[in-house]
Amino acid sequence: MRILSAALLLSAVLAPAAMAQETPTFPQRLPSSGGEVIIPSQGGRYAHDVIGYAPARRAGDSLYVSGAIVHRAEGEGTDVAAFEAQVRRTLASLNRTLEAAGATMDDVALINSFHVWEGPDFTGSRNEQVEVISRVWREFSDGPRPAWSAVGTSGLLGARGIVEIQLIAHSPAPGD
């Protein structure tokens, strides 16, 4: 009976601790050479642990944010209005990653974007893609405009990708 009572007591104490470990809090910061890896969410944890890339990595005062793909979700349109909503969704995701690192869109120094100019998921023009990204960007940033390179490509990772947007920001570690 004592063993059973001890086992029940031990399980009552350990179960909440085990459950707390199953629900991690975010953002998470992992030390790395010259800085840290920033994991903003459970999806970012999956990217880091399973796929093998950091959602964001700080090295010195630079913050490198992995690309996020503007994509057409199932049932979404291929016109400019649908693309604008897709860009807004993607920039909101990038903004959350920046915020997890203690940065904002105003800290972004460089945008690299990779465009599928001609594909089944967007029926507008190259100029319309760039104009929409620029317009939606201003919803997230009032600061100085970052440098920007836009490169054409024949395809992106994942289904229905239209543009991948990668960021580099000036962002000293918190407390520096």
N, C-alpha and C positions, 0 to 999 in steps of 0.2 A: 504494500500500500504506500509506503514511504517513497519507493521508486516512482510509482505512478504519480504521486503528488508532486514530486520534484520535477518529473518530466512535464506535467501540465503547467507548473509554475515557469519553468524554463521556456516552454513554447509560448506562453503568454507574454514573456519579456522579449523574446527574440522575434516573434512574428511581426510586431510593429516596426522593428528596426529593419527587417528584411523587406517589408512593404515599402518603407521609406527609400530604400536603395533601388527599388524597382521604378520609382518615379523620380528621375533626376531633375534637378532644377537647372534652368538655363538663364543666361548664357553660361557656358563653361569656358575656362581658359586653361590651356595646357602649355607649360613652359616649352620653349623651343630655342634653338640656337639663335641668339640675337634678338629674341622677342617671345612671341607666344602664338599659339593657334587659338582662334576664337570659334566656338561651336555655339551658334545662336539658338538651336532648336533640336528636337528629336530627329527631324529629317537631316539636319546637319551632322548629328552624331552618326547616323546611318552612313552618310557620305564619307565621313572620316574613317569609321571602323570597318565598313564592309566594302565600299567602292574604292576607298584609299586616297581621298583628297580632302584638304582642309577647306571649309567654306570661306574662311578668311585667315590670313596669317600676317602678323606684324613682324617686321624685321627693322629694328631701329625705329625711326620715325615714319616709316612707310607701312601702309596697310594694303595688302594685296587681297582683293575680293574675287573669288572664283566666279566664272561666268554663270549667269542665269539666263535661261532660254525663254524668249518670247515665243509662245506657242499657241496654236489654235486648239482649244479643248474640244472634245466631242460636242457637236451640235452648234459650235460658234461659226459665225460667218467668216468670209474671206475678204470683205471690203475694208475700207479705211476706218470706218467707225468701229468695227469689230477689232481691228488691229490696235486702235487707240486704247480700248479697254484691256487688251492683252498686254500692251506696253505698260499701262498703269499698274496692272497686277504684278508684273515682273519688277518694275522699279520699286514698288512697295516691299517686295521680298528683299531686294538688294538694300533698301533703306533699313529694314529690320536687322540685317546682318551688320551694317555700319553702326547702328545704334547699339547692338550687342557688344561692339568693340569700343564704344564710347566716341564714335565719330558721327558725322552727318554728311548729307550729300554736298553741303558747302565745302567739305574738306577734300572732295574728290579732285585730284589733279589731272587724271587721265582716264578717258573712256576708250576702250577698244571694243568695237562692235563688229560682229561677223554676220553678214547678211546673205540669205538665200534670196537673191534678187528676182529670180524667176522660178516659181514653184506653184504647186496647187493650193497652198495655204494662204496666199495673199495675192489679190488681183490688182493691187495698186502699183504705182511706179516706184523706182528707187528714190526719187525726190520726196514722194509722199512718205515713205518709210522714215527718212531722215527728218523731215518736217514734223512728223508725229512724235518721234522720240524727243526731239528738241522741245516741242511744246509741252509734252507731259513732264519732261525733266524739270521745267520751270515750276511745276506744281510742287516739287520736292526741294528745290534749291533757289534761294534768292541771291546766293553768293556769286563770286566770280566764276565765269564759265571755265570748265576744264578743257584741256586739250582733248582732241577726239580723232581717232583713226577709225574709218569705216571700211571694212574689207569684204569683198564678195567671196562666196564659197558655194560649193555645189550641194552641201548638206550639213546638217547638225546632228548631234547625238540626240536620240529620242524622236518620237513620232511627232509630226506636224510642227517642227521647229521652223521659225521664220528668221529670228535674229538671236544671237547670243551676245550678252552685254557683260563685259568684265570691267572692273574698276580698280584704280590705284589711288589711294588717298594719302595725304599727309596727316598722320595721326600718331603723335607721341603716346606712349603707354600712359594710362591713367596714373596720376601722381607724379609724372615727370615734369 
